[in-house]
Amino acid sequence: MTAPKLMPFVRQALPVDSVSFRRHAHEIVDWMADYMDDVESCPVRAHVKPGDIAAKLPDSAPATP
């Protein structure tokens, strides 16, 4: 079986070897399991009031990046 062809940007984002891929995959699954163990304590809504974030933005975009 050959590996499927990936879009260049997808190939670039993937780890270069199977050992790194496995390590990252295990880290993600561990994070997901920890989240599910404690999901009841996570907030359902944001802790900001309407307009709080907009009030922190500058009045205009910067002239340069």
mmCIF file of the N, C-alpha and C atoms, coordinates in Angstrom:
data_MODEL
# 
_entry.id   MODEL 
# 
loop_
_atom_site.group_PDB 
_atom_site.id 
_atom_site.type_symbol 
_atom_site.label_atom_id 
_atom_site.label_alt_id 
_atom_site.label_comp_id 
_atom_site.label_asym_id 
_atom_site.label_entity_id 
_atom_site.label_seq_id 
_atom_site.pdbx_PDB_ins_code 
_atom_site.Cartn_x 
_atom_site.Cartn_y 
_atom_site.Cartn_z 
_atom_site.occupancy 
_atom_site.B_iso_or_equiv 
_atom_site.pdbx_formal_charge 
_atom_site.auth_seq_id 
_atom_site.auth_comp_id 
_atom_site.auth_asym_id 
_atom_site.auth_atom_id 
_atom_site.pdbx_PDB_model_num 
ATOM 1   N N  . MET A 1 1  ? 0.847   -1.177 0.000  1.00 0.00 ? 1  MET A N  1 
ATOM 2   C CA . MET A 1 1  ? 0.000   0.000  0.000  1.00 0.00 ? 1  MET A CA 1 
ATOM 3   C C  . MET A 1 1  ? 0.894   1.242  0.000  1.00 0.00 ? 1  MET A C  1 
ATOM 4   N N  . THR A 1 2  ? 0.588   2.187  -0.853 1.00 0.00 ? 2  THR A N  1 
ATOM 5   C CA . THR A 1 2  ? 1.377   3.412  -0.909 1.00 0.00 ? 2  THR A CA 1 
ATOM 6   C C  . THR A 1 2  ? 0.654   4.509  -0.146 1.00 0.00 ? 2  THR A C  1 
ATOM 7   N N  . ALA A 1 3  ? 1.432   5.444  0.360  1.00 0.00 ? 3  ALA A N  1 
ATOM 8   C CA . ALA A 1 3  ? 0.848   6.567  1.093  1.00 0.00 ? 3  ALA A CA 1 
ATOM 9   C C  . ALA A 1 3  ? 0.066   7.448  0.135  1.00 0.00 ? 3  ALA A C  1 
ATOM 10  N N  . PRO A 1 4  ? -1.089  7.972  0.567  1.00 0.00 ? 4  PRO A N  1 
ATOM 11  C CA . PRO A 1 4  ? -1.855  8.856  -0.306 1.00 0.00 ? 4  PRO A CA 1 
ATOM 12  C C  . PRO A 1 4  ? -1.082  10.134 -0.573 1.00 0.00 ? 4  PRO A C  1 
ATOM 13  N N  . LYS A 1 5  ? -1.301  10.700 -1.740 1.00 0.00 ? 5  LYS A N  1 
ATOM 14  C CA . LYS A 1 5  ? -0.651  11.966 -2.045 1.00 0.00 ? 5  LYS A CA 1 
ATOM 15  C C  . LYS A 1 5  ? -1.318  13.056 -1.216 1.00 0.00 ? 5  LYS A C  1 
ATOM 16  N N  . LEU A 1 6  ? -0.496  13.862 -0.608 1.00 0.00 ? 6  LEU A N  1 
ATOM 17  C CA . LEU A 1 6  ? -1.000  14.943 0.220  1.00 0.00 ? 6  LEU A CA 1 
ATOM 18  C C  . LEU A 1 6  ? -0.735  16.272 -0.450 1.00 0.00 ? 6  LEU A C  1 
ATOM 19  N N  . MET A 1 7  ? -1.599  17.209 -0.166 1.00 0.00 ? 7  MET A N  1 
ATOM 20  C CA . MET A 1 7  ? -1.369  18.566 -0.664 1.00 0.00 ? 7  MET A CA 1 
ATOM 21  C C  . MET A 1 7  ? -0.058  19.039 -0.050 1.00 0.00 ? 7  MET A C  1 
ATOM 22  N N  . PRO A 1 8  ? 0.732   19.851 -0.757 1.00 0.00 ? 8  PRO A N  1 
ATOM 23  C CA . PRO A 1 8  ? 2.033   20.288 -0.217 1.00 0.00 ? 8  PRO A CA 1 
ATOM 24  C C  . PRO A 1 8  ? 1.941   20.912 1.166  1.00 0.00 ? 8  PRO A C  1 
ATOM 25  N N  . PHE A 1 9  ? 0.912   21.733 1.428  1.00 0.00 ? 9  PHE A N  1 
ATOM 26  C CA . PHE A 1 9  ? 0.830   22.376 2.735  1.00 0.00 ? 9  PHE A CA 1 
ATOM 27  C C  . PHE A 1 9  ? 0.497   21.366 3.825  1.00 0.00 ? 9  PHE A C  1 
ATOM 28  N N  . VAL A 1 10 ? -0.210  20.298 3.501  1.00 0.00 ? 10 VAL A N  1 
ATOM 29  C CA . VAL A 1 10 ? -0.506  19.262 4.485  1.00 0.00 ? 10 VAL A CA 1 
ATOM 30  C C  . VAL A 1 10 ? 0.761   18.462 4.776  1.00 0.00 ? 10 VAL A C  1 
ATOM 31  N N  . ARG A 1 11 ? 1.475   18.080 3.742  1.00 0.00 ? 11 ARG A N  1 
ATOM 32  C CA . ARG A 1 11 ? 2.708   17.322 3.925  1.00 0.00 ? 11 ARG A CA 1 
ATOM 33  C C  . ARG A 1 11 ? 3.694   18.109 4.782  1.00 0.00 ? 11 ARG A C  1 
ATOM 34  N N  . GLN A 1 12 ? 3.766   19.404 4.575  1.00 0.00 ? 12 GLN A N  1 
ATOM 35  C CA . GLN A 1 12 ? 4.697   20.240 5.313  1.00 0.00 ? 12 GLN A CA 1 
ATOM 36  C C  . GLN A 1 12 ? 4.312   20.307 6.791  1.00 0.00 ? 12 GLN A C  1 
ATOM 37  N N  . ALA A 1 13 ? 3.018   20.244 7.100  1.00 0.00 ? 13 ALA A N  1 
ATOM 38  C CA . ALA A 1 13 ? 2.560   20.372 8.481  1.00 0.00 ? 13 ALA A CA 1 
ATOM 39  C C  . ALA A 1 13 ? 2.720   19.073 9.270  1.00 0.00 ? 13 ALA A C  1 
ATOM 40  N N  . LEU A 1 14 ? 2.850   17.934 8.563  1.00 0.00 ? 14 LEU A N  1 
ATOM 41  C CA . LEU A 1 14 ? 2.965   16.657 9.252  1.00 0.00 ? 14 LEU A CA 1 
ATOM 42  C C  . LEU A 1 14 ? 4.385   16.428 9.756  1.00 0.00 ? 14 LEU A C  1 
ATOM 43  N N  . PRO A 1 15 ? 4.529   15.679 10.869 1.00 0.00 ? 15 PRO A N  1 
ATOM 44  C CA . PRO A 1 15 ? 5.868   15.325 11.322 1.00 0.00 ? 15 PRO A CA 1 
ATOM 45  C C  . PRO A 1 15 ? 6.595   14.547 10.226 1.00 0.00 ? 15 PRO A C  1 
ATOM 46  N N  . VAL A 1 16 ? 7.893   14.589 10.230 1.00 0.00 ? 16 VAL A N  1 
ATOM 47  C CA . VAL A 1 16 ? 8.671   13.988 9.156  1.00 0.00 ? 16 VAL A CA 1 
ATOM 48  C C  . VAL A 1 16 ? 8.852   12.485 9.312  1.00 0.00 ? 16 VAL A C  1 
ATOM 49  N N  . ASP A 1 17 ? 8.620   11.941 10.470 1.00 0.00 ? 17 ASP A N  1 
ATOM 50  C CA . ASP A 1 17 ? 8.817   10.508 10.638 1.00 0.00 ? 17 ASP A CA 1 
ATOM 51  C C  . ASP A 1 17 ? 7.705   9.915  11.500 1.00 0.00 ? 17 ASP A C  1 
ATOM 52  N N  . SER A 1 18 ? 7.585   8.591  11.448 1.00 0.00 ? 18 SER A N  1 
ATOM 53  C CA . SER A 1 18 ? 6.499   7.923  12.160 1.00 0.00 ? 18 SER A CA 1 
ATOM 54  C C  . SER A 1 18 ? 6.646   8.022  13.677 1.00 0.00 ? 18 SER A C  1 
ATOM 55  N N  . VAL A 1 19 ? 7.869   8.107  14.176 1.00 0.00 ? 19 VAL A N  1 
ATOM 56  C CA . VAL A 1 19 ? 8.082   8.222  15.623 1.00 0.00 ? 19 VAL A CA 1 
ATOM 57  C C  . VAL A 1 19 ? 7.518   9.548  16.128 1.00 0.00 ? 19 VAL A C  1 
ATOM 58  N N  . SER A 1 20 ? 7.822   10.641 15.419 1.00 0.00 ? 20 SER A N  1 
ATOM 59  C CA . SER A 1 20 ? 7.287   11.949 15.809 1.00 0.00 ? 20 SER A CA 1 
ATOM 60  C C  . SER A 1 20 ? 5.772   11.972 15.681 1.00 0.00 ? 20 SER A C  1 
ATOM 61  N N  . PHE A 1 21 ? 5.267   11.379 14.593 1.00 0.00 ? 21 PHE A N  1 
ATOM 62  C CA . PHE A 1 21 ? 3.824   11.338 14.387 1.00 0.00 ? 21 PHE A CA 1 
ATOM 63  C C  . PHE A 1 21 ? 3.140   10.616 15.546 1.00 0.00 ? 21 PHE A C  1 
ATOM 64  N N  . ARG A 1 22 ? 3.657   9.463  15.928 1.00 0.00 ? 22 ARG A N  1 
ATOM 65  C CA . ARG A 1 22 ? 3.069   8.708  17.040 1.00 0.00 ? 22 ARG A CA 1 
ATOM 66  C C  . ARG A 1 22 ? 3.115   9.509  18.342 1.00 0.00 ? 22 ARG A C  1 
ATOM 67  N N  . ARG A 1 23 ? 4.242   10.168 18.598 1.00 0.00 ? 23 ARG A N  1 
ATOM 68  C CA . ARG A 1 23 ? 4.372   10.949 19.838 1.00 0.00 ? 23 ARG A CA 1 
ATOM 69  C C  . ARG A 1 23 ? 3.337   12.063 19.881 1.00 0.00 ? 23 ARG A C  1 
ATOM 70  N N  . HIS A 1 24 ? 3.206   12.784 18.779 1.00 0.00 ? 24 HIS A N  1 
ATOM 71  C CA . HIS A 1 24 ? 2.226   13.883 18.737 1.00 0.00 ? 24 HIS A CA 1 
ATOM 72  C C  . HIS A 1 24 ? 0.802   13.348 18.836 1.00 0.00 ? 24 HIS A C  1 
ATOM 73  N N  . ALA A 1 25 ? 0.528   12.243 18.170 1.00 0.00 ? 25 ALA A N  1 
ATOM 74  C CA . ALA A 1 25 ? -0.808  11.661 18.222 1.00 0.00 ? 25 ALA A CA 1 
ATOM 75  C C  . ALA A 1 25 ? -1.157  11.233 19.648 1.00 0.00 ? 25 ALA A C  1 
ATOM 76  N N  . HIS A 1 26 ? -0.206  10.629 20.352 1.00 0.00 ? 26 HIS A N  1 
ATOM 77  C CA . HIS A 1 26 ? -0.443  10.226 21.737 1.00 0.00 ? 26 HIS A CA 1 
ATOM 78  C C  . HIS A 1 26 ? -0.689  11.454 22.620 1.00 0.00 ? 26 HIS A C  1 
ATOM 79  N N  . GLU A 1 27 ? 0.047   12.526 22.389 1.00 0.00 ? 27 GLU A N  1 
ATOM 80  C CA . GLU A 1 27 ? -0.152  13.753 23.168 1.00 0.00 ? 27 GLU A CA 1 
ATOM 81  C C  . GLU A 1 27 ? -1.555  14.303 22.950 1.00 0.00 ? 27 GLU A C  1 
ATOM 82  N N  . ILE A 1 28 ? -2.024  14.273 21.719 1.00 0.00 ? 28 ILE A N  1 
ATOM 83  C CA . ILE A 1 28 ? -3.366  14.782 21.415 1.00 0.00 ? 28 ILE A CA 1 
ATOM 84  C C  . ILE A 1 28 ? -4.426  13.922 22.089 1.00 0.00 ? 28 ILE A C  1 
ATOM 85  N N  . VAL A 1 29 ? -4.289  12.603 21.989 1.00 0.00 ? 29 VAL A N  1 
ATOM 86  C CA . VAL A 1 29 ? -5.272  11.709 22.604 1.00 0.00 ? 29 VAL A CA 1 
ATOM 87  C C  . VAL A 1 29 ? -5.252  11.867 24.123 1.00 0.00 ? 29 VAL A C  1 
ATOM 88  N N  . ASP A 1 30 ? -4.081  12.009 24.721 1.00 0.00 ? 30 ASP A N  1 
ATOM 89  C CA . ASP A 1 30 ? -4.000  12.242 26.167 1.00 0.00 ? 30 ASP A CA 1 
ATOM 90  C C  . ASP A 1 30 ? -4.713  13.534 26.546 1.00 0.00 ? 30 ASP A C  1 
ATOM 91  N N  . TRP A 1 31 ? -4.511  14.597 25.767 1.00 0.00 ? 31 TRP A N  1 
ATOM 92  C CA . TRP A 1 31 ? -5.182  15.871 26.040 1.00 0.00 ? 31 TRP A CA 1 
ATOM 93  C C  . TRP A 1 31 ? -6.698  15.701 25.942 1.00 0.00 ? 31 TRP A C  1 
ATOM 94  N N  . MET A 1 32 ? -7.154  14.982 24.908 1.00 0.00 ? 32 MET A N  1 
ATOM 95  C CA . MET A 1 32 ? -8.595  14.760 24.733 1.00 0.00 ? 32 MET A CA 1 
ATOM 96  C C  . MET A 1 32 ? -9.179  13.976 25.908 1.00 0.00 ? 32 MET A C  1 
ATOM 97  N N  . ALA A 1 33 ? -8.474  12.931 26.361 1.00 0.00 ? 33 ALA A N  1 
ATOM 98  C CA . ALA A 1 33 ? -8.955  12.120 27.479 1.00 0.00 ? 33 ALA A CA 1 
ATOM 99  C C  . ALA A 1 33 ? -9.003  12.954 28.757 1.00 0.00 ? 33 ALA A C  1 
ATOM 100 N N  . ASP A 1 34 ? -7.978  13.766 29.006 1.00 0.00 ? 34 ASP A N  1 
ATOM 101 C CA . ASP A 1 34 ? -7.973  14.639 30.185 1.00 0.00 ? 34 ASP A CA 1 
ATOM 102 C C  . ASP A 1 34 ? -9.129  15.625 30.124 1.00 0.00 ? 34 ASP A C  1 
ATOM 103 N N  . TYR A 1 35 ? -9.385  16.181 28.947 1.00 0.00 ? 35 TYR A N  1 
ATOM 104 C CA . TYR A 1 35 ? -10.495 17.124 28.779 1.00 0.00 ? 35 TYR A CA 1 
ATOM 105 C C  . TYR A 1 35 ? -11.815 16.429 29.102 1.00 0.00 ? 35 TYR A C  1 
ATOM 106 N N  . MET A 1 36 ? -12.016 15.228 28.566 1.00 0.00 ? 36 MET A N  1 
ATOM 107 C CA . MET A 1 36 ? -13.269 14.518 28.796 1.00 0.00 ? 36 MET A CA 1 
ATOM 108 C C  . MET A 1 36 ? -13.447 14.147 30.272 1.00 0.00 ? 36 MET A C  1 
ATOM 109 N N  . ASP A 1 37 ? -12.347 13.876 30.978 1.00 0.00 ? 37 ASP A N  1 
ATOM 110 C CA . ASP A 1 37 ? -12.434 13.565 32.402 1.00 0.00 ? 37 ASP A CA 1 
ATOM 111 C C  . ASP A 1 37 ? -12.918 14.751 33.216 1.00 0.00 ? 37 ASP A C  1 
ATOM 112 N N  . ASP A 1 38 ? -12.669 15.978 32.724 1.00 0.00 ? 38 ASP A N  1 
ATOM 113 C CA . ASP A 1 38 ? -12.955 17.183 33.502 1.00 0.00 ? 38 ASP A CA 1 
ATOM 114 C C  . ASP A 1 38 ? -13.892 18.141 32.770 1.00 0.00 ? 38 ASP A C  1 
ATOM 115 N N  . VAL A 1 39 ? -14.603 17.658 31.757 1.00 0.00 ? 39 VAL A N  1 
ATOM 116 C CA . VAL A 1 39 ? -15.409 18.542 30.917 1.00 0.00 ? 39 VAL A CA 1 
ATOM 117 C C  . VAL A 1 39 ? -16.504 19.272 31.707 1.00 0.00 ? 39 VAL A C  1 
ATOM 118 N N  . GLU A 1 40 ? -17.008 18.650 32.761 1.00 0.00 ? 40 GLU A N  1 
ATOM 119 C CA . GLU A 1 40 ? -18.083 19.286 33.534 1.00 0.00 ? 40 GLU A CA 1 
ATOM 120 C C  . GLU A 1 40 ? -17.643 20.591 34.189 1.00 0.00 ? 40 GLU A C  1 
ATOM 121 N N  . SER A 1 41 ? -16.357 20.763 34.421 1.00 0.00 ? 41 SER A N  1 
ATOM 122 C CA . SER A 1 41 ? -15.880 21.979 35.081 1.00 0.00 ? 41 SER A CA 1 
ATOM 123 C C  . SER A 1 41 ? -15.572 23.099 34.086 1.00 0.00 ? 41 SER A C  1 
ATOM 124 N N  . CYS A 1 42 ? -15.650 22.810 32.794 1.00 0.00 ? 42 CYS A N  1 
ATOM 125 C CA . CYS A 1 42 ? -15.339 23.822 31.782 1.00 0.00 ? 42 CYS A CA 1 
ATOM 126 C C  . CYS A 1 42 ? -16.533 24.765 31.598 1.00 0.00 ? 42 CYS A C  1 
ATOM 127 N N  . PRO A 1 43 ? -16.258 26.054 31.426 1.00 0.00 ? 43 PRO A N  1 
ATOM 128 C CA . PRO A 1 43 ? -17.361 26.999 31.234 1.00 0.00 ? 43 PRO A CA 1 
ATOM 129 C C  . PRO A 1 43 ? -18.046 26.775 29.887 1.00 0.00 ? 43 PRO A C  1 
ATOM 130 N N  . VAL A 1 44 ? -19.340 27.005 29.856 1.00 0.00 ? 44 VAL A N  1 
ATOM 131 C CA . VAL A 1 44 ? -20.112 26.867 28.628 1.00 0.00 ? 44 VAL A CA 1 
ATOM 132 C C  . VAL A 1 44 ? -20.080 28.175 27.846 1.00 0.00 ? 44 VAL A C  1 
ATOM 133 N N  . ARG A 1 45 ? -20.043 29.267 28.562 1.00 0.00 ? 45 ARG A N  1 
ATOM 134 C CA . ARG A 1 45 ? -20.034 30.590 27.924 1.00 0.00 ? 45 ARG A CA 1 
ATOM 135 C C  . ARG A 1 45 ? -18.764 31.340 28.278 1.00 0.00 ? 45 ARG A C  1 
ATOM 136 N N  . ALA A 1 46 ? -18.434 32.301 27.445 1.00 0.00 ? 46 ALA A N  1 
ATOM 137 C CA . ALA A 1 46 ? -17.262 33.146 27.699 1.00 0.00 ? 46 ALA A CA 1 
ATOM 138 C C  . ALA A 1 46 ? -17.513 34.014 28.933 1.00 0.00 ? 46 ALA A C  1 
ATOM 139 N N  . HIS A 1 47 ? -16.447 34.385 29.608 1.00 0.00 ? 47 HIS A N  1 
ATOM 140 C CA . HIS A 1 47 ? -16.553 35.234 30.793 1.00 0.00 ? 47 HIS A CA 1 
ATOM 141 C C  . HIS A 1 47 ? -16.312 36.696 30.451 1.00 0.00 ? 47 HIS A C  1 
ATOM 142 N N  . VAL A 1 48 ? -16.835 37.145 29.335 1.00 0.00 ? 48 VAL A N  1 
ATOM 143 C CA . VAL A 1 48 ? -16.739 38.555 28.955 1.00 0.00 ? 48 VAL A CA 1 
ATOM 144 C C  . VAL A 1 48 ? -18.138 39.069 28.683 1.00 0.00 ? 48 VAL A C  1 
ATOM 145 N N  . LYS A 1 49 ? -18.294 40.357 28.828 1.00 0.00 ? 49 LYS A N  1 
ATOM 146 C CA . LYS A 1 49 ? -19.575 40.996 28.545 1.00 0.00 ? 49 LYS A CA 1 
ATOM 147 C C  . LYS A 1 49 ? -19.581 41.462 27.093 1.00 0.00 ? 49 LYS A C  1 
ATOM 148 N N  . PRO A 1 50 ? -20.745 41.566 26.490 1.00 0.00 ? 50 PRO A N  1 
ATOM 149 C CA . PRO A 1 50 ? -20.803 42.074 25.117 1.00 0.00 ? 50 PRO A CA 1 
ATOM 150 C C  . PRO A 1 50 ? -20.086 43.421 25.008 1.00 0.00 ? 50 PRO A C  1 
ATOM 151 N N  . GLY A 1 51 ? -19.222 43.531 24.032 1.00 0.00 ? 51 GLY A N  1 
ATOM 152 C CA . GLY A 1 51 ? -18.493 44.771 23.799 1.00 0.00 ? 51 GLY A CA 1 
ATOM 153 C C  . GLY A 1 51 ? -17.132 44.837 24.468 1.00 0.00 ? 51 GLY A C  1 
ATOM 154 N N  . ASP A 1 52 ? -16.822 43.942 25.401 1.00 0.00 ? 52 ASP A N  1 
ATOM 155 C CA . ASP A 1 52 ? -15.528 43.979 26.103 1.00 0.00 ? 52 ASP A CA 1 
ATOM 156 C C  . ASP A 1 52 ? -14.350 43.838 25.148 1.00 0.00 ? 52 ASP A C  1 
ATOM 157 N N  . ILE A 1 53 ? -14.436 42.892 24.225 1.00 0.00 ? 53 ILE A N  1 
ATOM 158 C CA . ILE A 1 53 ? -13.321 42.661 23.307 1.00 0.00 ? 53 ILE A CA 1 
ATOM 159 C C  . ILE A 1 53 ? -13.220 43.801 22.305 1.00 0.00 ? 53 ILE A C  1 
ATOM 160 N N  . ALA A 1 54 ? -14.336 44.239 21.768 1.00 0.00 ? 54 ALA A N  1 
ATOM 161 C CA . ALA A 1 54 ? -14.319 45.347 20.809 1.00 0.00 ? 54 ALA A CA 1 
ATOM 162 C C  . ALA A 1 54 ? -13.741 46.605 21.444 1.00 0.00 ? 54 ALA A C  1 
ATOM 163 N N  . ALA A 1 55 ? -13.984 46.821 22.714 1.00 0.00 ? 55 ALA A N  1 
ATOM 164 C CA . ALA A 1 55 ? -13.461 48.006 23.404 1.00 0.00 ? 55 ALA A CA 1 
ATOM 165 C C  . ALA A 1 55 ? -11.944 47.978 23.511 1.00 0.00 ? 55 ALA A C  1 
ATOM 166 N N  . LYS A 1 56 ? -11.334 46.815 23.427 1.00 0.00 ? 56 LYS A N  1 
ATOM 167 C CA . LYS A 1 56 ? -9.877  46.696 23.534 1.00 0.00 ? 56 LYS A CA 1 
ATOM 168 C C  . LYS A 1 56 ? -9.171  46.855 22.187 1.00 0.00 ? 56 LYS A C  1 
ATOM 169 N N  . LEU A 1 57 ? -9.924  46.840 21.099 1.00 0.00 ? 57 LEU A N  1 
ATOM 170 C CA . LEU A 1 57 ? -9.321  46.983 19.781 1.00 0.00 ? 57 LEU A CA 1 
ATOM 171 C C  . LEU A 1 57 ? -8.998  48.448 19.497 1.00 0.00 ? 57 LEU A C  1 
ATOM 172 N N  . PRO A 1 58 ? -7.946  48.720 18.729 1.00 0.00 ? 58 PRO A N  1 
ATOM 173 C CA . PRO A 1 58 ? -7.631  50.105 18.379 1.00 0.00 ? 58 PRO A CA 1 
ATOM 174 C C  . PRO A 1 58 ? -8.710  50.669 17.437 1.00 0.00 ? 58 PRO A C  1 
ATOM 175 N N  . ASP A 1 59 ? -8.789  51.982 17.375 1.00 0.00 ? 59 ASP A N  1 
ATOM 176 C CA . ASP A 1 59 ? -9.797  52.629 16.535 1.00 0.00 ? 59 ASP A CA 1 
ATOM 177 C C  . ASP A 1 59 ? -9.557  52.387 15.043 1.00 0.00 ? 59 ASP A C  1 
ATOM 178 N N  . SER A 1 60 ? -8.294  52.196 14.664 1.00 0.00 ? 60 SER A N  1 
ATOM 179 C CA . SER A 1 60 ? -7.984  51.952 13.247 1.00 0.00 ? 60 SER A CA 1 
ATOM 180 C C  . SER A 1 60 ? -6.880  50.909 13.130 1.00 0.00 ? 60 SER A C  1 
ATOM 181 N N  . ALA A 1 61 ? -6.799  50.343 11.954 1.00 0.00 ? 61 ALA A N  1 
ATOM 182 C CA . ALA A 1 61 ? -5.750  49.334 11.698 1.00 0.00 ? 61 ALA A CA 1 
ATOM 183 C C  . ALA A 1 61 ? -4.390  50.000 11.633 1.00 0.00 ? 61 ALA A C  1 
ATOM 184 N N  . PRO A 1 62 ? -3.312  49.275 11.919 1.00 0.00 ? 62 PRO A N  1 
ATOM 185 C CA . PRO A 1 62 ? -1.983  49.873 11.835 1.00 0.00 ? 62 PRO A CA 1 
ATOM 186 C C  . PRO A 1 62 ? -1.617  50.186 10.375 1.00 0.00 ? 62 PRO A C  1 
ATOM 187 N N  . ALA A 1 63 ? -0.794  51.186 10.181 1.00 0.00 ? 63 ALA A N  1 
ATOM 188 C CA . ALA A 1 63 ? -0.382  51.574 8.840  1.00 0.00 ? 63 ALA A CA 1 
ATOM 189 C C  . ALA A 1 63 ? 0.608   50.568 8.255  1.00 0.00 ? 63 ALA A C  1 
ATOM 190 N N  . THR A 1 64 ? 1.371   49.897 9.097  1.00 0.00 ? 64 THR A N  1 
ATOM 191 C CA . THR A 1 64 ? 2.345   48.903 8.652  1.00 0.00 ? 64 THR A CA 1 
ATOM 192 C C  . THR A 1 64 ? 2.143   47.621 9.461  1.00 0.00 ? 64 THR A C  1 
ATOM 193 N N  . PRO A 1 65 ? 2.575   46.497 8.915  1.00 0.00 ? 65 PRO A N  1 
ATOM 194 C CA . PRO A 1 65 ? 2.411   45.240 9.655  1.00 0.00 ? 65 PRO A CA 1 
ATOM 195 C C  . PRO A 1 65 ? 3.226   45.198 10.936 1.00 0.00 ? 65 PRO A C  1 
# 
